[in-house]
Amino acid sequence: MAETAVPGTAKAARDAVRTVAPQLIDYTESVLFGDLWERPGLTPRDRSLATVAALVALGRTEQLPSHLTRALNNGLTWEEIGELITHLAFYAGWPAAMSAGRVAAAVRAEKTA
């Protein structure tokens, strides 16, 4: 798998997890990003939209920074990400959307600094 396929701080996270669950990282690299993300049924942009929506809805904010970066690299805009978070406030709950909004704001600030 090309290193550019896993953006931002994802490599550091993988390296840390590899020390306790190396097979999980092997599956992450070979099956999740090496197979699932490469399937032709959805564009990478659509996969990113679905993934970010799931992470927001489930409150998985720790995973959001790397997937927001991936989403931007796959063609989503900050405006679309903002609309997604706003839309999900009504389906996933206001606290989930507010938490995701804070993470997105931090990622955006880091990228524009």
N, C-alpha and C positions, 0 to 999 in steps of 0.2 A: 504494500500500500504506500502510495506517495505521501510524504510528510505533509504536503500542502492540503491533503484531504482532511486533516484534523487541525483546525485553526486555534490560535490564541493559546490559552493556558491549558488546553486539553492534554498536551503532551506531558506537562508536569503532573497533572492529575493521573494520567495513565501510568506514569513512572512510579508514583506513590502507591497506587493500587496494585501494581505488578508485584510489589514486595510481599503482599499478603494473599493475593488471588491472581497469580499469573495466567491461569487458564481463562479467567474472565476477560482479561485484556486481549488474549489471543482471539477469543470469540468476538470481542468488540472490533478488532482490526480486520479479522478475516470474514466473519459472517455479517455483522451489522454494517460496517462501512465498506467492506470488500464485496459483499453480495447484495444485501437488502437495499442499500442506498444506490446501487448501480442497476437495479431492475428497471426495465423500460416502461413499466405501467404508469409511472408518475415522473414528472420532470424533477430535477433536483430542487427547483424553486418550490414546487408543490409539496415535496417531501419536507422541506424546511418549514413551510407554513403549517403543515400538519403536526410536525414535531414541536414547534414552538407553542402551538395551541395546546397540545397535550401537556407540555411541561407547565404552562401557565395554569391550566385547569387543575392539574394535580398538585400545584404548589411546589414544584421541583425547581426552585429558584437557583439552587447550586449549579444545576446543569445549564441554566439559561445563557450565561455569558458566551460559552463556546458555541452554542446553537444559534444565538443571535448573530454572532460573527459569521457562522456558516450561512445563515439565512441571507445576510447582506451579500456575501460572496456569491450566493446562488441567485441573486437578482431581486430580493425583496428590498423595499425602501423603508426608511425610518417612518414615513407617513403610513405605510401599510402595516408596519409593526404596531404603531400607535393605534390604528383602527382595530387591529386584531385584539389588542389588550382591552380596548374600550368595549368592543363587542362581547368579549368573554366575561366582562364584569357582570353581565346580565345572565350568563349561563353557568359560569364557574364560581361566581361570588365576588363581591366587591373587595374583600381582603386579598384574594388571589390576584386580582387585577392590579390592585395598589402595590402589592409586593413585586409583581412582575414589572410594573412601571418604574419602580425605584431601581431595579436591576438594569432595565433597559436604559434609563437615564445615566446610570454610572458607566455602562458600556459605551454609550454615545459620547459622554464627556471624555472618556479615555481615548476614544478614536479621534476626537477632534482636538485633543490637547497637543 
